[in-house]
Amino acid sequence: MAKASCNCGQLSVVVVGEPVRVSVCHCYACQKRTGSAFGVQARYPLSAVTFNGSSRAYQRIGDDGGKIKFKFCPDCGSTLWFTMNVMSDVVAIPLGNFAGENGSDFSLPTPNTSVYQTRCHDWVRLDGIDDVYD
């Protein structure tokens, strides 16, 4: 079991079990959402996630036409999870939201998948990536 939360702690999720996938995304929307060079998220089955607190939603259309719904804290603005209509039984949680919540023995899962690799900045080097999608 692991907990993830927003910056102010009002919104949180608890997950049970291991993620079904941990991925790095280099798309422009993830770069804007994170304010970084890429986003990193762990995907869990919806049945393994418990949601706590109040959230607001922002929905956008992905490059392939799919709908992505981002849930964020109305108080601090942190995006805590997102869902995709093409994978309605999966919840994606940005890895940074687990930071500081689970004690010093908690280790964030290593990403093994990279998507939108063509938009990856030249200076980014990641180890352990098995699957790459452009």
N, C-alpha and C positions, 0 to 999 in steps of 0.2 A: 504494500500500500504506500502511496506517495501523495503528497498534497502540493498543489500549485495555487498561487494567488496573485492578485493584482498588486500594485505598489502600495495602496493604502490598506489592503487586507479585507476590505468589505466583500469582495467577490472571490470565491475560491472553488476549486474542484478537487475531489479525491479520486484517485485511480487505483484500481486493483489489478495486479498482474503486470505482465510485460507489454510494451507497445508492439503493435503488429508491424510498424515501420517507423524508422527515424530517418528524416530526410532533410537535406539542405536545398533551398530554393533560391535561385539567382534571378527570378523574374523581377521586373521593375516594380510591380505592386508590392512584393515582399521587401524590396529595398526601401521603398517609401514607408511601408508599415513599421519597419524596425528602425529606420534611420541608420541602417548599416549596409554592408555590402551584400548581405543575403539574410534569409530567414532560416531558422532551424526549428523543426517541430517533430513531436512524437505523436503518432496516431494510435488511438486506443479504440476498441470496440465501444460503441455507445453504452452497451450493457455494463461496462466496467467503470463508468464515470458517474460520480454523484456531484451535482451542481449545488452551490450554496451562495446566497446573496442575490442582489438585484443587478440585472445587466441591461444594456441597450444593444441594439443591433445595427450593423451597417452591411448592406449587401452589394456586391459588385458582380459583374459578368467577366469570367475569365477569357483568355484568348481563344479557347475552344468553344465558347458559348455557354459553358456551365455556370451555374450560380454558386457563389461562395458567400456564406453568411458569417460575418465576424461578430463575436459577442465581446463587449468591452464594459468596463466599470464606468458607470455614469459619474462617479465622483473623481477618480484620478485619470480616467481615459485609457488605462492599460487594456490591450487586447488580451483576453485570457484564453479563448479557444475559437475555433472556426469549424464550420461544417461545409460540405460540398454536396450538391444535389445528386451528383453521379456516384457518391459513396455515402448514402444517407445513414448507414449504420456505423459510421466512423466519426470520431471527434479528434481534431488535430489541436494539440496544445504546444505553443511555443516553449522551447526548453528553458529559456531564461525564467519563466514563471515558477519553476520548481526551486530556484535558487534560494537558499536560506530557510527553506520551509521544513526540511526533512532531517536536520542534524548533520553533523560533520561526516558521518559515514555514508551519506547518500552520494552516489555517483551518477551523473547525467549519462544517459545512453549515448553511445557513439553513432553518429549518422553513417548509414551505409548506402544511401541513395542520394544522387544529385540531379536536380531537374533544372531546366533552362540553362544548361551548361554554356550555351552560346552567349549568354549574357553575364557570365562569370567574369569578374575583373581579373586582368592578367596577373596581378600580384597575389591572388588568393591561392593557397596551397592547402589541400585537405588530404589527410591520410585515412585509409580504411574505407574508401568509397568503392563499392562493388558494382553498383548499377548507375549508369549515367544516361540521362535523357536530355535531348536538345529540345 
